[in-house]
Amino acid sequence: MARTLLTGARVLAPDALSSSFSEILVEDGRIAALLPPGSTVESARPYDASNRLVIPGLVNGHSHSHGGLSKGAGDKWDLALLLVHGAWISGGRLLQDKYLSSALNAVENLKKGCTAVYDLPAELPCPTVDGLDAMAEAYAAVGLRAVLAPMLGDLTFFQATPGLIEALPEPHRARAAGLATAPMAQTVQAVEEIARGWSHDARGIRFGCAPTIPLHGTDEFLRECRRLSAEYGLPMQSHVAESRYQAAGGALRYEGATLLEHMDRLGLVGPWFSVAHGVWLTGGDLALLAERGAGISHNPGANMRLASGIAPARRALAAGVTLGIGTDGSSSSDNQNMFEAMRLAAFASRLWEDAEEAEWLGTAETFRLATQGSSKLMGLDGGTIEAGRNADLVLLDLHHINWAPLNDAANQLVWTEDGSAVTDVMVGGEWKLRNRIVLGIDEAKLAQEANAAAERLREVNSETRQWCEAVAPHVACHCRSMAKGWTRSRRLLKAD
């Protein structure tokens, strides 16, 4: 029976509104008890946590591990441009590259206080057993919990965006039209093979299913995704109403129905399902999510970075929707810092023109979204420091400048902490970060290998990059034209 006793620490309360001194007894991967200061427990290994604030591990509600090797790849990109450039920033990956990219993602999450990640990785042309096993091995080596839900679709970005191919100049039209995903049957077979042989649950890594964007799947394909989810018990997440052009495209294709309404008609929306981003969800969409027991991962950094807009976080909570917080991937938000994601979420709630103070996200509430909320999206028994919960704990140095002085734990977790005060991280009762050192992976070697891989991939993808850069202005023009008129007021027209 493995026992550890953390002594001398301040412990954040479940409501995140206060912190008090307490000893934490960890036994067999769970929090066994919170004991008065000075308590001792026979046979428990002591760990001196003096001058530390212990918080539940942050839970990243939405990320993309393939972005680990492509952070900093773009500047003035909106979502449509990111999808165009995805062919070169994520193309040409070997099996080792998939491991490296996932390991980079996991290490950054860990070092910034995150203990679990809902990851939507991309493999081209479709998921593979070896690829998903390599990604799972990377997360296991670092020590994080994860849902690995590969992005799936049977339509390319060019096929999925109404009128886009026809809007391109003739020199580019044929190439865009000639791009193709793997056939639906091949993708479905691949997912079934991975699901049947999945062997990583015991290490806290689940397999999931992610129809990447509803527009990127035919109705038959989306129904197959739901069948796979139901048959193999797979959690499901999808990028729904992330940008204005997508919302407009859904109205065109689905004859006035919203993207979420169409997915619901196909049976995809339920307790197993969560929306990523949801910037342009309507009030009716939010009511539907609440009725179905589904959730949303609010990713404010990427929403700002890609000019997608501000998600209706307060309206979602008021409707009764489970809301978590995520970073998005390192090619669309460029870091895996959940402290920053919390800060931006709280900031963004204040930017609604008509929002009153009571509608803003407070700091303790925001922290709970990034722990308890995201935990619910992932189906985890975590998010608070209470007896019986998973022992997924993060220790922050109260001597760090971010905490000098300690005035209010919740305010400083969201307003001042940036991850630099994180010293130690425990997942399932085992230390994964000690004294700021990752225990499961040689970080220096990882960085060296990542730089070598990135240099090789730049060469491999150079011609594809040139074509993407040539076609990008035409894509931007078309998608922005689609988005015209799709304003916040139009979205909220269906809200009440």
N, C-alpha and C positions, 0 to 999 in steps of 0.2 A: 504494500500500500504506500504510494508515493505521497508524501506530505511536505508542504512548504509553508512556513509562517513568515509573512511580511510584517515587519515591526516598525513602529515609529513614524508611520506615514499619515498624511492627511488623505482622506478618502472622499471622493465626490459622491454626494447623495444621489439616489435614483432620480430625483426631480431636477438634479443639476443646480439647485438653488443654493446649496451650501456644501461645505466640506468640514469634516471633523476628524480628530485623531482616532484611529482604530487599527487593530491588528487583523490581518486577513489570513485565514487558514484555507489553504488550497489542498484539495485531496482528490486524487484520481481525475484530474482534469477539470474539476469544478470547484467553485467557492463553497467550502464546507460551512464556514461560519465567519461572522464579523465579531471580534472579541474586544473587550475593553483594553485601553492602553496598559501595557505592562504584563499582559497575559502571556503565559508560556504553555506550550503543548508538547508533551512527551513524544519523542520520536520524530518530531517535525523539524525539517532543516530550516534554520533561521536565515532570513535575509534582511539585512539592515536597510530599511527604506526611509531612514531619517532624511529630512529636508526634501522629501518627494511628495508630489501630489499624484495619487493613483486614480486613474480614470478608466472607464471601460474602453476597450479597443474601438477605434473608429471603424465604421463599416462603409466601404466604398460601393454605393449602389449602382454604379455604371462605369465601366472602363473598357479599354480595348488593348490587350497586351501586344498586339502586332504593332502598336504605335511606339513601343519601347525603342525600336531602332530608327524611328523617323521623327523623333521630337525635334522641334525647331525647323521643320521642313518648309514651312510656308509663312507668308506674312499677311497680305491683304486678301485673304481667302474667306468667302462665305461658304456655306455648306455645299452648294453646288460645285464650287471650285475645288473644295476638298475632295469631293467624290470623283471629279475628273482627274485630279492629280494622284488619286489613290492607286492608279495603275502603275506608277513608277515608285511612289514612296513605300508601297507594300509588295511590289512585284519581285519575281526572281528569287524568292526565299527558298533556301535549302532547309533540311530538317534541323540542322544545328542553329540556323538563324531563328527558327521558331522557338527553340529552347532559349536562346540568348535573349530574344525580345521579351519573352514571358518572364525570364529571370530579372531583367532590368525593371520591368513593371512591378514585380513582386518586391524586389529590394527597396525601390523607392517608396512604395506604399508602407512597407514595414518600418523603414527609418523615420517616416513621418507619422507614426502612431496608428497605422491601420492594421487590423488583424484579419480582415476578410474582404474579398473583392468579388463583385458580380462582373465577370469578364466576358465580353463578346468578341472573341478573336476572329480574324479573317484568314481563310486559307483559299488560295486560288488553284484550280477552278472550283474545288469543293472540299469539304472536310475530309481528313484521312485519319485512320487509326493511329498511325505512327505520329502524325502531327499533334493530335490531341493528347496522346500519351507523353510526348515531349513537353508540351505545355504544362501538363499536370505534374510531371517530374520536377519542372522548374519551381512551381508553387510549393511542392512538397519539400524540396531542398531548402527553400527559404523559410518555410514553415507556416505559410498563411492558409487560412480556409479560403475556398473559392467555389463559385459556380462558373464552369466553363461552358458557355452557350455559343457555339459557332454561328456566325452570321450566315443566313441562308437566303437564296433567291433564285428564281429561274428567268429573270429579266435583268438585263444590264441597266445601268443608269441611263444610257441613251435610249433604250427601248422603253423604259419605265416612265420617262418624262414626256408628257404629251407634246407632240409637235417638234421635239428637239432635233431629231435627225433631219427633218425637212427644213429646219431653220439654218442648218449649217451650210457654209459654202460648198460648192460641188467638190473641190479637191479633198475635203474632209468627210463628206457624206458617206461615201462608199466604205471607208475604213470604220467609221462609227457604226454603220449598219451591219458590218461584218463581225463585230465583236459579239461574243456569245458567252453565256454561262454554261456550266455543265448541264446536260439534260436533266430534267426533273427526276427521272427514274434513277439516274446515277447518284444524285445528291441524296435522295430518300434512302437508297440502299446503303450509302456510306454512313448516314446517321444511324440507321438501324444496326449496322455492324458495330459501330462505336458503342451504342447504347447496350447492346447485348454483351459486349466484352468488357464493359467499364469496370475497373478494379481499384478505383481510387477513393471510393466513398469512405473507407476506414481511415483515410488520412485527411478527411474533412473536405474533399474536393468532389463536388457533384457535377454530373453532366447535365446540360440544359439544351434548349432549342431556341434559336433567335431568328425568326423571319425578319430579316434586317430592317426593311422598310416596307409597309404594306404595298406601296406602288411597285415594288420590285418583285412581287410575286403574283402569278396568275391566281385566280380563285381556286383552281384545282390544287395548286402548290400550297396555298395557305391552308386549305383543308387537310392536306397531307401533314403539314407541320403540326396542326392540332391533333391529328391521329397519333403521330409519333409522341407528342407530349403526353397524351392520355394513356397510351399503351405502355410507355416506359416510365411514367411518373416524372417527366422532365419539367422543371420550371421554364417559363417562357418570358422573354423580354423582346420588345420591338421598338424601333425609333418611330414614334407616331406624332405627326403634326409638329415636327421639330422646327420647320422653317415655313415661311409664307408660301414659297413656290410649291412645296409639298401639299399644303392645305388646299391651295388653288388647284393643283393637279388632281387631288382626290375628288374635289367637287366636279371636275370635268369628267373624270372616268366613271365615277359612281353616281352620276346623275343627281347631284345635289346632296347626297349622303356624305357625312364626314368620314374620314379615314377610320376612326374608331367605330363608328356605327356600322361600316361595312365589315370590319373584322368581327364585330359582334354577331352580325347576321351569319357569318361563316362558322361561328362557334368558338372563336379563339379567346374571348374575353371571359375570365373567371378568376378564382383565387390563385391560380397558378401563374397568372399573367401580370406583367407590369409594363408600363409605358416608360420609355426613356425620353426625356426632354419634355414633351407635351406642351410646348410653348403656345401653340395655336389651338389647343383643345377648347371646345365651347362649353358653356354651362351645362348643356345637355350631355356632353361627353363626360364631364365630371360626375354628374348624377349617375350615369351609366356605370362608370368605374366603381363608384361607391356601392351601387346595387349589386354588382357582380363580385364584390370583394377583392377587386384588383387594386394595383398601386401605381405609383409614379416615382421614378428617380429624377429628382430636380438637379440639373447640372448647370449651375449658373455661369461658371467660368467658360465653358464651351459655348453656351448660348450668347455670351457677350463677344467672345473671340470670333465667332462665326457670324455675328450680326443677325442671329436668329430672333432675338427679342427677349422678353422677360416672361418667364412662366408664371401662371396664376397660382402660386403656392398657397396663399391665404384662401383663395376660393376653393382650392382642392381640399384643404383641411376642413373648411366650413361645410363642404359637401359630404365629409366623412370618408375621404379617400386616404389610404395609407400612403404617406409621403416619406421618401428617403432622400438622401443627398449623395451625389457622385461627382467624380472629377471629369469624366469622359476620358478619352484616350490621349496619349502623349503626342499624337499628330493632330489633335483637334483642340487640345487645351494645354498641352506642353508640359504639364507636371502632374504628379500624382500626390497632391497635397490636400488632404481633406480639411486641414485647418483653413487653408485659403478658400476652399469650397464653402465652408461654413460662413466665413466672413463675407464672401460675395453673395451668398444666399440672403443673409441678413441685410446687406446693403441694397440688393435688388428689390427687396420688399418695400423699400422706402421710395422707389422711383415711380410707382403708380401715381398718376396725377391726382386722383381723387381719394387716395388711401389716407385714412386717418391714423393717428398714432396707434390706436388699438388694433389696427390691421397689420402693422409691421410685425416681422418675426423678431421676437426677443432673443437674447443670447442663450438662455437656458433652454428655451423651446428649440432653437436652431441646433443646439448640441444634441438634444433628444432625437431630432430628426436624423442626424448623422450617426446615431448609435442605435437607438430603439427602432426608429423608422426603417432604416436600411436593413437592420437585422430581420425585420418582418418580411421585407422584399425577398431576402435570401432564404427564409425559412429557418433562421438560426435562433437558438435559445441564448441570446446574449443581449448586450446593450445597456445593462445596468450591473452594478456591483451589489449583489444580493445572494444570500445563501441559496444554493441549488443551481445557480447560473453557470454557464461556461466561464472558466477562469481565463478570459481573454482580457489582459490588463496592460495598461501603458503607464509608465512612470515618467513624471516630468520633474526636472531639476528646479526647485524653488529658489535656488541661488542664482539661476540664470537671469540675465537682464530683463527678460520678458516678464519675470515674476517679482522683480524688485521695485516697489514693494508688492506684497500680495494684498490687494484690496477687495477683489470680488472674483471668485474662481470662474463663474460662468462668463462674466464679461471678458476676463482676460483669456479664457480659452478661445473665444471667438474674435475678440478685437485685437489682441496682442500676440498670441501664440502663432508661430509659423512653422512649427515642427523642430526648431533648433534646440528646444529644451528637452526633447525626448531622449532619455538615456537608456531605458530598458523596456522590452516588450515581451510579454508572456502570452502564448497561445495554447489553450488546452492544458494549462498548468505547466508548460515547458518553456524555458527561456529561449527566445529566438533572436533577441537583441540584448547584448550585455555591454554596458559601458560604451554605447553607441557603435558597437562592433557586431556585424551580422555573423551569426555563428554557423549557418549552414552552407555558405558560399564564400569563396575568396573574391571579395569585391574588386580588388585591384586586377586580378586576372579577368574577371568579368568585363571590366571597362576596357582592358586591352583587346580582348576578343571582339567586343562590340565595335570598337573603332576599326578593327581590321575588316569585320563583316560589312560595316557601312561603306568603307572605301571600295570594297569589291562590288557591292550592290549599286553604287553610283555608276560604275562602269557598265555593269550588266543592263541597267535601266536607262542608259543615256539617250538612246534613240526614242524610247517610249516617252521619256521626259520632254524631248523636243516636240513631239507631236502634241502632247498634252498642253504644253505651253502655247502652241500655235492655235489650238482649238478653244482654249479657255476663254478668251474674250467673247467669242460667239456664244458659248454656253452661258456666260454671265449675262449677256444682253438678253437672251431668250428667257432665262429663269427670272430675271428681275422684271421683265415685261409681264410674265405670268403673275408675279406677286403683286403688281400694281393694283391698288384697290382692296387688297386683302389686308386691311388695317386692324388695329386693336378694336376699334369700335365695331367693325364687322364681326370680329370673333365674338365679342360680348353681346352682339345682337341676339344670340341664341342662349344667353346666359340665364335669363330670369323668366 
